[in-house]
Amino acid sequence: MQQHKQQPMSWHSGAWSYVAGRLRAGHLPHALLITGEQGVGKRAFADALAHRLVCEQANEQDQPCGHCKQCELVAADSHPDIRRYAPEKSRIIKIAQVRALSEFAVVSPQVARRKIVVIDRADQLNINAGNALLKTLEEPSADLVLLLLQESGRPLLPTLKSRCQSLMIATPGAEVAAHWLNGQLAGEGLTATGDQQKQALAMARFAPRLALEYLSGDYLKLRADAFSLFRRFMKSEASLAEAAKAFKALGSEETLALMEIWASDLARLAAGGESRDQEAAEMLGFLARINPGWRAHELMDHLHEARAALVYNASPELEAQRLLIQWQALMPDRRRRAG
């Protein structure tokens, strides 16, 4: 797909103000922990900040000039003093990657005044990789800035977190998110109805970039197929294998995120609130009326276990089956059998 310019993310303004103030005061932390929900643009913010930190002639708004040697290298995606590390084939950042990071951290910058390391999904560092990174955080060189990205709700080793300055990227409100999404869709030549945009934003919990991913691919169709089979499975009209296959097609991360929304909606409905997923509201409302509130929290515990299992490459289909069994246990006939 043709690349188009990304729409400005106005909800990043607070984070930019913080960074600009620290830069002007000469007190930029050597390690920033950039946190926020999936899809709020943490990676885009970190990339833009890395660009600003190597630029030689930032403008009056404290933004990169766009024409110095450093900016040209960033535009060509070939700046030698900016390195990015993220989970590769596995779902974790491995110790070999952190060793490469540590080697980069101690050498002098090649063309800029600083070296910038972006660690995407720092919450996916395993224990050994986290411990290896700790030495770099404890004894950073003066010309090194580390930008660690963490999804909200995902645990980070406390020893790492304590050595970083936290910076939250807030999720925008519904109107701001919808405005950005509409502009970005137009810029990329994509079409989506108003209802589709509303559904994508609701499913993404108003994280605009995640909603854009949903609308750019086949998520909404796969999600509809999975929910249809989920309802049939809950009524014993579809087999466990059929339902699990639909969630496997949806994807492991997407399945967990969707079921987390359902579990939180179940808890919300049990407490007299409203469901964010309107399509699932009727079924979840029924389950909330016939089950004690603690069952929603028990489901969330199972989802956390499933997310941890996926880090170690557990079978997505088997995990989906295990979770579906937990959901079906909330149905009246299943509860009687369990009792």
C-alpha positions as a Markdown table, in Angstrom:
| # | Residue | x | y | z |
|---|---|---|---|---|
| 1 | Met | 0.0 | 0.0 | 0.0 |
| 2 | Gln | 1.2 | 3.5 | -0.9 |
| 3 | Gln | 2.6 | 5.4 | 2.1 |
| 4 | His | 0.9 | 8.6 | 3.1 |
| 5 | Lys | 1.8 | 11.3 | 5.5 |
| 6 | Gln | 0.6 | 10.5 | 9.0 |
| 7 | Gln | -2.0 | 12.9 | 10.5 |
| 8 | Pro | -0.7 | 14.9 | 13.5 |
| 9 | Met | -1.7 | 13.3 | 16.8 |
| 10 | Ser | -3.0 | 16.2 | 18.8 |
| 11 | Trp | -3.4 | 14.1 | 22.0 |
| 12 | His | 0.4 | 13.8 | 22.1 |
| 13 | Ser | 0.7 | 17.5 | 22.9 |
| 14 | Gly | 1.0 | 17.0 | 26.7 |
| 15 | Ala | 3.8 | 14.5 | 26.3 |
| 16 | Trp | 5.6 | 16.9 | 23.9 |
| 17 | Ser | 5.2 | 19.8 | 26.3 |
| 18 | Tyr | 6.9 | 17.7 | 29.0 |
| 19 | Val | 9.8 | 16.7 | 26.8 |
| 20 | Ala | 10.3 | 20.2 | 25.5 |
| 21 | Gly | 10.4 | 21.6 | 29.0 |
| 22 | Arg | 13.0 | 19.0 | 30.1 |
| 23 | Leu | 15.1 | 19.7 | 26.9 |
| 24 | Arg | 15.1 | 23.5 | 27.5 |
| 25 | Ala | 16.1 | 22.9 | 31.1 |
| 26 | Gly | 18.9 | 20.5 | 30.1 |
| 27 | His | 17.4 | 17.8 | 32.2 |
| 28 | Leu | 16.2 | 15.2 | 29.8 |
| 29 | Pro | 16.1 | 11.8 | 31.6 |
| 30 | His | 18.5 | 9.2 | 30.2 |
| 31 | Ala | 15.6 | 6.7 | 30.2 |
| 32 | Leu | 11.9 | 7.4 | 29.4 |
| 33 | Leu | 9.3 | 4.8 | 29.9 |
| 34 | Ile | 6.5 | 5.7 | 27.4 |
| 35 | Thr | 3.3 | 4.0 | 28.4 |
| 36 | Gly | -0.2 | 4.0 | 27.0 |
| 37 | Glu | -2.9 | 1.7 | 25.6 |
| 38 | Gln | -2.3 | -0.2 | 22.4 |
| 39 | Gly | -2.9 | 2.0 | 19.4 |
| 40 | Val | -2.4 | 5.5 | 20.9 |
| 41 | Gly | 0.8 | 6.1 | 18.9 |
| 42 | Lys | 3.6 | 5.3 | 21.4 |
| 43 | Arg | 5.9 | 4.1 | 18.6 |
| 44 | Ala | 5.1 | 7.1 | 16.5 |
| 45 | Phe | 5.9 | 9.4 | 19.5 |
| 46 | Ala | 9.1 | 7.6 | 20.3 |
| 47 | Asp | 10.3 | 7.8 | 16.6 |
| 48 | Ala | 9.4 | 11.5 | 16.4 |
| 49 | Leu | 11.3 | 12.1 | 19.7 |
| 50 | Ala | 14.3 | 10.2 | 18.5 |
| 51 | His | 14.3 | 12.4 | 15.4 |
| 52 | Arg | 14.1 | 15.5 | 17.5 |
| 53 | Leu | 17.0 | 14.4 | 19.7 |
| 54 | Val | 19.4 | 14.0 | 16.8 |
| 55 | Cys | 18.3 | 17.1 | 14.8 |
| 56 | Glu | 20.9 | 19.8 | 14.8 |
| 57 | Gln | 18.6 | 22.8 | 14.2 |
| 58 | Ala | 15.2 | 22.3 | 16.0 |
| 59 | Asn | 12.8 | 25.2 | 15.2 |
| 60 | Glu | 11.0 | 27.6 | 17.6 |
| 61 | Gln | 8.3 | 25.0 | 18.2 |
| 62 | Asp | 11.0 | 22.5 | 19.3 |
| 63 | Gln | 10.4 | 20.3 | 16.3 |
| 64 | Pro | 13.0 | 18.9 | 13.9 |
| 65 | Cys | 14.1 | 21.3 | 11.2 |
| 66 | Gly | 13.7 | 18.7 | 8.4 |
| 67 | His | 16.7 | 19.7 | 6.3 |
| 68 | Cys | 19.9 | 19.2 | 8.4 |
| 69 | Lys | 22.1 | 16.1 | 7.8 |
| 70 | Gln | 20.6 | 14.3 | 10.7 |
| 71 | Cys | 17.0 | 14.9 | 9.5 |
| 72 | Glu | 18.0 | 13.6 | 6.0 |
| 73 | Leu | 19.3 | 10.4 | 7.5 |
| 74 | Val | 16.2 | 10.0 | 9.6 |
| 75 | Ala | 14.0 | 10.6 | 6.5 |
| 76 | Ala | 16.0 | 7.8 | 4.7 |
| 77 | Asp | 15.5 | 5.5 | 7.7 |
| 78 | Ser | 19.3 | 5.1 | 7.8 |
| 79 | His | 20.4 | 7.1 | 10.9 |
| 80 | Pro | 23.3 | 5.1 | 12.4 |
| 81 | Asp | 22.8 | 6.6 | 15.9 |
| 82 | Ile | 19.1 | 5.5 | 16.2 |
| 83 | Arg | 18.5 | 1.8 | 17.0 |
| 84 | Arg | 15.2 | 0.0 | 17.5 |
| 85 | Tyr | 14.6 | -3.3 | 19.3 |
| 86 | Ala | 11.4 | -5.3 | 19.4 |
| 87 | Pro | 10.1 | -8.8 | 19.7 |
| 88 | Glu | 11.1 | -10.6 | 16.5 |
| 89 | Lys | 10.0 | -14.2 | 15.6 |
| 90 | Ser | 9.0 | -15.0 | 19.1 |
| 91 | Arg | 6.8 | -12.8 | 21.3 |
| 92 | Ile | 9.7 | -11.8 | 23.6 |
| 93 | Ile | 12.8 | -9.6 | 23.4 |
| 94 | Lys | 15.7 | -11.9 | 23.8 |
| 95 | Ile | 18.9 | -11.5 | 25.6 |
| 96 | Ala | 20.9 | -11.6 | 22.3 |
| 97 | Gln | 19.1 | -8.4 | 21.3 |
| 98 | Val | 19.9 | -6.7 | 24.6 |
| 99 | Arg | 23.5 | -7.7 | 24.3 |
| 100 | Ala | 23.6 | -6.0 | 20.8 |
| 101 | Leu | 21.9 | -2.9 | 22.4 |
| 102 | Ser | 24.5 | -2.9 | 25.2 |
| 103 | Glu | 27.4 | -2.9 | 22.7 |
| 104 | Phe | 25.8 | 0.0 | 20.8 |
| 105 | Ala | 25.3 | 1.9 | 24.1 |
| 106 | Val | 29.0 | 2.1 | 24.9 |
| 107 | Val | 30.4 | 3.3 | 21.6 |
| 108 | Ser | 30.6 | 6.9 | 20.5 |
| 109 | Pro | 27.9 | 8.4 | 18.3 |
| 110 | Gln | 28.8 | 8.2 | 14.6 |
| 111 | Val | 27.2 | 11.4 | 13.3 |
| 112 | Ala | 24.9 | 12.9 | 16.0 |
| 113 | Arg | 25.5 | 14.3 | 19.5 |
| 114 | Arg | 23.4 | 11.5 | 21.0 |
| 115 | Lys | 22.6 | 7.8 | 20.6 |
| 116 | Ile | 18.9 | 6.9 | 20.8 |
| 117 | Val | 17.6 | 3.4 | 21.6 |
| 118 | Val | 14.0 | 2.6 | 21.2 |
| 119 | Ile | 12.8 | -0.6 | 22.9 |
| 120 | Asp | 9.3 | -1.4 | 21.5 |
| 121 | Arg | 7.3 | -3.5 | 23.9 |
| 122 | Ala | 9.7 | -3.4 | 26.8 |
| 123 | Asp | 7.0 | -5.3 | 28.6 |
| 124 | Gln | 8.0 | -8.3 | 26.5 |
| 125 | Leu | 11.5 | -8.5 | 27.8 |
| 126 | Asn | 12.1 | -11.9 | 29.4 |
| 127 | Ile | 13.9 | -12.1 | 32.8 |
| 128 | Asn | 17.4 | -12.6 | 31.4 |
| 129 | Ala | 17.0 | -9.9 | 28.8 |
| 130 | Gly | 15.6 | -7.5 | 31.5 |
| 131 | Asn | 18.5 | -8.2 | 33.8 |
| 132 | Ala | 21.0 | -7.6 | 31.0 |
| 133 | Leu | 19.3 | -4.3 | 30.2 |
| 134 | Leu | 19.5 | -3.3 | 33.9 |
| 135 | Lys | 23.3 | -2.7 | 33.7 |
| 136 | Thr | 22.9 | -0.2 | 30.9 |
| 137 | Leu | 20.1 | 1.6 | 32.8 |
| 138 | Glu | 22.2 | 1.7 | 35.9 |
| 139 | Glu | 25.4 | 3.0 | 34.2 |
| 140 | Pro | 24.2 | 4.9 | 31.1 |
| 141 | Ser | 26.7 | 6.9 | 29.1 |
| 142 | Ala | 26.1 | 10.7 | 28.9 |
| 143 | Asp | 25.3 | 10.6 | 25.2 |
| 144 | Leu | 22.7 | 7.8 | 25.4 |
| 145 | Val | 18.9 | 8.2 | 25.6 |
| 146 | Leu | 16.7 | 5.1 | 26.0 |
| 147 | Leu | 13.0 | 5.1 | 25.1 |
| 148 | Leu | 11.2 | 2.1 | 26.5 |
| 149 | Leu | 7.6 | 1.5 | 25.3 |
| 150 | Gln | 5.1 | -0.3 | 27.5 |
| 151 | Glu | 1.5 | -1.1 | 26.9 |
| 152 | Ser | -0.8 | -0.2 | 29.8 |
| 153 | Gly | -1.6 | -3.2 | 31.9 |
| 154 | Arg | 1.4 | -5.2 | 30.8 |
| 155 | Pro | 3.9 | -5.9 | 33.6 |
| 156 | Leu | 7.4 | -4.5 | 33.4 |
| 157 | Leu | 10.2 | -5.7 | 35.7 |
| 158 | Pro | 10.2 | -3.3 | 38.7 |
| 159 | Thr | 13.9 | -2.9 | 38.7 |
| 160 | Leu | 13.7 | -1.5 | 35.1 |
| 161 | Lys | 10.7 | 0.7 | 35.9 |
| 162 | Ser | 12.4 | 2.3 | 38.9 |
| 163 | Arg | 15.3 | 3.5 | 36.7 |
| 164 | Cys | 13.1 | 5.3 | 34.2 |
| 165 | Gln | 11.0 | 8.5 | 34.1 |
| 166 | Ser | 7.5 | 7.5 | 33.2 |
| 167 | Leu | 5.6 | 9.4 | 30.5 |
| 168 | Met | 2.0 | 8.6 | 29.7 |
| 169 | Ile | 0.4 | 8.9 | 26.3 |
| 170 | Ala | -3.2 | 9.4 | 27.0 |
| 171 | Thr | -6.0 | 7.9 | 24.9 |
| 172 | Pro | -7.9 | 10.7 | 23.1 |
| 173 | Gly | -11.6 | 11.4 | 23.6 |
| 174 | Ala | -14.1 | 10.0 | 21.1 |
| 175 | Glu | -14.4 | 13.2 | 19.0 |
| 176 | Val | -10.6 | 13.6 | 18.7 |
| 177 | Ala | -10.1 | 10.0 | 17.8 |
| 178 | Ala | -12.8 | 10.0 | 15.2 |
| 179 | His | -11.4 | 13.2 | 13.6 |
| 180 | Trp | -7.9 | 11.7 | 13.3 |
| 181 | Leu | -9.2 | 8.4 | 12.0 |
| 182 | Asn | -11.3 | 10.0 | 9.3 |
| 183 | Gly | -8.4 | 12.1 | 8.2 |
| 184 | Gln | -6.0 | 9.2 | 8.1 |
| 185 | Leu | -8.4 | 7.0 | 6.2 |
| 186 | Ala | -8.7 | 9.8 | 3.6 |
| 187 | Gly | -5.0 | 10.2 | 3.4 |
| 188 | Glu | -4.4 | 6.5 | 2.8 |
| 189 | Gly | -7.2 | 6.3 | 0.2 |
| 190 | Leu | -9.3 | 3.9 | 2.4 |
| 191 | Thr | -13.1 | 4.0 | 2.7 |
| 192 | Ala | -15.2 | 3.1 | 5.7 |
| 193 | Thr | -18.7 | 4.0 | 6.6 |
| 194 | Gly | -19.5 | 6.0 | 9.6 |
| 195 | Asp | -20.9 | 2.9 | 11.4 |
| 196 | Gln | -17.7 | 1.0 | 10.6 |
| 197 | Gln | -15.6 | 3.7 | 12.0 |
| 198 | Lys | -17.7 | 3.9 | 15.1 |
| 199 | Gln | -17.5 | 0.1 | 15.6 |
| 200 | Ala | -13.7 | 0.1 | 15.0 |
| 201 | Leu | -13.1 | 2.9 | 17.5 |
| 202 | Ala | -15.4 | 1.2 | 20.1 |
| 203 | Met | -13.5 | -2.1 | 19.7 |
| 204 | Ala | -10.2 | -0.3 | 19.9 |
| 205 | Arg | -11.3 | 1.6 | 23.0 |
| 206 | Phe | -10.8 | 4.9 | 21.1 |
| 207 | Ala | -7.1 | 4.1 | 20.4 |
| 208 | Pro | -7.0 | 5.6 | 16.8 |
| 209 | Arg | -4.1 | 3.7 | 15.3 |
| 210 | Leu | -5.6 | 0.4 | 16.5 |
| 211 | Ala | -8.9 | 1.4 | 14.9 |
| 212 | Leu | -7.1 | 2.2 | 11.7 |
| 213 | Glu | -5.5 | -1.3 | 11.7 |
| 214 | Tyr | -9.0 | -2.8 | 12.1 |
| 215 | Leu | -10.4 | -0.9 | 9.2 |
| 216 | Ser | -7.3 | -1.4 | 7.0 |
| 217 | Gly | -7.6 | -5.2 | 7.2 |
| 218 | Asp | -10.3 | -7.8 | 7.6 |
| 219 | Tyr | -10.6 | -7.6 | 11.4 |
| 220 | Leu | -14.2 | -6.5 | 11.5 |
| 221 | Lys | -15.3 | -9.5 | 9.3 |
| 222 | Leu | -13.2 | -12.0 | 11.3 |
| 223 | Arg | -14.5 | -10.5 | 14.5 |
| 224 | Ala | -18.1 | -10.8 | 13.4 |
| 225 | Asp | -17.5 | -14.5 | 12.3 |
| 226 | Ala | -15.9 | -15.2 | 15.7 |
| 227 | Phe | -18.7 | -13.6 | 17.6 |
| 228 | Ser | -21.4 | -15.5 | 15.6 |
| 229 | Leu | -19.7 | -18.8 | 16.4 |
| 230 | Phe | -19.2 | -17.7 | 20.0 |
| 231 | Arg | -22.9 | -17.2 | 20.5 |
| 232 | Arg | -23.7 | -20.5 | 18.9 |
| 233 | Phe | -21.1 | -22.3 | 21.0 |
| 234 | Met | -22.5 | -20.7 | 24.2 |
| 235 | Lys | -25.9 | -22.2 | 23.3 |
| 236 | Ser | -24.4 | -25.5 | 22.4 |
| 237 | Glu | -25.3 | -25.0 | 18.7 |
| 238 | Ala | -21.6 | -25.1 | 17.6 |
| 239 | Ser | -18.7 | -27.3 | 18.6 |
| 240 | Leu | -15.7 | -26.2 | 20.6 |
| 241 | Ala | -13.5 | -26.9 | 17.6 |
| 242 | Glu | -15.6 | -24.7 | 15.3 |
| 243 | Ala | -15.6 | -21.8 | 17.7 |
| 244 | Ala | -11.9 | -22.1 | 18.5 |
| 245 | Lys | -11.0 | -22.2 | 14.7 |
| 246 | Ala | -12.9 | -18.9 | 14.2 |
| 247 | Phe | -10.9 | -17.2 | 17.1 |
| 248 | Lys | -7.7 | -18.7 | 15.7 |
| 249 | Ala | -8.4 | -17.0 | 12.4 |
| 250 | Leu | -9.0 | -13.7 | 14.3 |
| 251 | Gly | -5.5 | -13.9 | 15.8 |
| 252 | Ser | -4.2 | -14.6 | 19.3 |
| 253 | Glu | -3.7 | -11.0 | 20.4 |
| 254 | Glu | -7.0 | -9.9 | 18.9 |
| 255 | Thr | -8.8 | -12.8 | 20.6 |
| 256 | Leu | -7.4 | -11.9 | 24.0 |
| 257 | Ala | -8.1 | -8.2 | 23.6 |
| 258 | Leu | -11.7 | -8.9 | 22.5 |
| 259 | Met | -12.3 | -11.3 | 25.4 |
| 260 | Glu | -10.8 | -8.8 | 27.8 |
| 261 | Ile | -13.3 | -6.3 | 26.6 |
| 262 | Trp | -16.1 | -8.8 | 27.1 |
| 263 | Ala | -14.9 | -9.7 | 30.6 |
| 264 | Ser | -14.7 | -6.1 | 31.6 |
| 265 | Asp | -18.1 | -5.4 | 30.1 |
| 266 | Leu | -19.5 | -8.4 | 32.1 |
| 267 | Ala | -18.1 | -6.9 | 35.3 |
| 268 | Arg | -19.5 | -3.5 | 34.3 |
| 269 | Leu | -22.9 | -4.8 | 33.6 |
| 270 | Ala | -23.0 | -6.8 | 36.8 |
| 271 | Ala | -22.3 | -3.5 | 38.7 |
| 272 | Gly | -25.2 | -1.7 | 36.9 |
| 273 | Gly | -23.1 | -0.1 | 34.1 |
| 274 | Glu | -23.2 | -0.3 | 30.3 |
| 275 | Ser | -21.4 | -2.5 | 27.8 |
| 276 | Arg | -18.9 | -0.9 | 25.5 |
| 277 | Asp | -19.3 | -3.7 | 23.0 |
| 278 | Gln | -22.9 | -3.1 | 21.9 |
| 279 | Glu | -23.1 | -6.1 | 19.7 |
| 280 | Ala | -22.3 | -8.4 | 22.6 |
| 281 | Ala | -24.3 | -6.4 | 25.1 |
| 282 | Glu | -27.4 | -8.6 | 25.1 |
| 283 | Met | -25.5 | -11.9 | 25.7 |
| 284 | Leu | -23.2 | -10.3 | 28.3 |
| 285 | Gly | -26.2 | -8.7 | 30.0 |
| 286 | Phe | -27.8 | -12.1 | 30.3 |
| 287 | Leu | -24.7 | -13.7 | 31.7 |
| 288 | Ala | -24.3 | -10.8 | 34.2 |
| 289 | Arg | -27.9 | -11.4 | 35.5 |
| 290 | Ile | -27.3 | -15.1 | 36.2 |
| 291 | Asn | -23.8 | -15.1 | 37.6 |
| 292 | Pro | -22.1 | -13.5 | 40.6 |
| 293 | Gly | -19.9 | -10.5 | 39.9 |
| 294 | Trp | -16.7 | -12.4 | 40.8 |
| 295 | Arg | -17.0 | -14.6 | 37.8 |
| 296 | Ala | -16.0 | -11.7 | 35.5 |
| 297 | His | -12.8 | -11.3 | 37.6 |
| 298 | Glu | -12.1 | -15.0 | 37.4 |
| 299 | Leu | -12.4 | -14.8 | 33.6 |
| 300 | Met | -10.0 | -12.0 | 33.6 |
| 301 | Asp | -7.5 | -14.1 | 35.6 |
| 302 | His | -7.8 | -16.8 | 32.9 |
| 303 | Leu | -7.2 | -14.3 | 30.2 |
| 304 | His | -4.0 | -13.1 | 32.0 |
| 305 | Glu | -2.8 | -16.7 | 32.2 |
| 306 | Ala | -3.5 | -17.2 | 28.5 |
| 307 | Arg | -1.6 | -14.0 | 27.6 |
| 308 | Ala | 1.4 | -15.2 | 29.6 |
| 309 | Ala | 1.2 | -18.7 | 27.9 |
| 310 | Leu | 1.3 | -17.1 | 24.5 |
| 311 | Val | 4.6 | -15.5 | 25.3 |
| 312 | Tyr | 6.0 | -19.0 | 25.5 |
| 313 | Asn | 4.4 | -20.0 | 22.2 |
| 314 | Ala | 1.5 | -22.0 | 23.5 |
| 315 | Ser | -1.0 | -23.2 | 20.9 |
| 316 | Pro | -3.4 | -20.4 | 20.0 |
| 317 | Glu | -6.1 | -22.8 | 19.2 |
| 318 | Leu | -5.8 | -24.8 | 22.4 |
| 319 | Glu | -5.7 | -21.5 | 24.4 |
| 320 | Ala | -8.9 | -20.4 | 22.6 |
| 321 | Gln | -10.5 | -23.7 | 23.5 |
| 322 | Arg | -9.6 | -23.4 | 27.1 |
| 323 | Leu | -11.0 | -19.9 | 27.3 |
| 324 | Leu | -14.2 | -20.8 | 25.5 |
| 325 | Ile | -14.8 | -23.6 | 28.0 |
| 326 | Gln | -14.5 | -21.0 | 30.8 |
| 327 | Trp | -17.1 | -18.8 | 29.1 |
| 328 | Gln | -19.5 | -21.6 | 28.4 |
| 329 | Ala | -19.4 | -22.5 | 32.1 |
| 330 | Leu | -21.3 | -19.3 | 32.8 |
| 331 | Met | -24.4 | -20.6 | 31.0 |
| 332 | Pro | -27.3 | -21.9 | 33.2 |
| 333 | Asp | -27.2 | -25.6 | 32.2 |
| 334 | Arg | -23.4 | -25.7 | 32.5 |
| 335 | Arg | -23.5 | -24.2 | 36.0 |
| 336 | Arg | -26.0 | -26.8 | 37.1 |
| 337 | Arg | -23.7 | -29.6 | 35.8 |
| 338 | Ala | -20.7 | -28.0 | 37.5 |
| 339 | Gly | -22.6 | -27.9 | 40.8 |
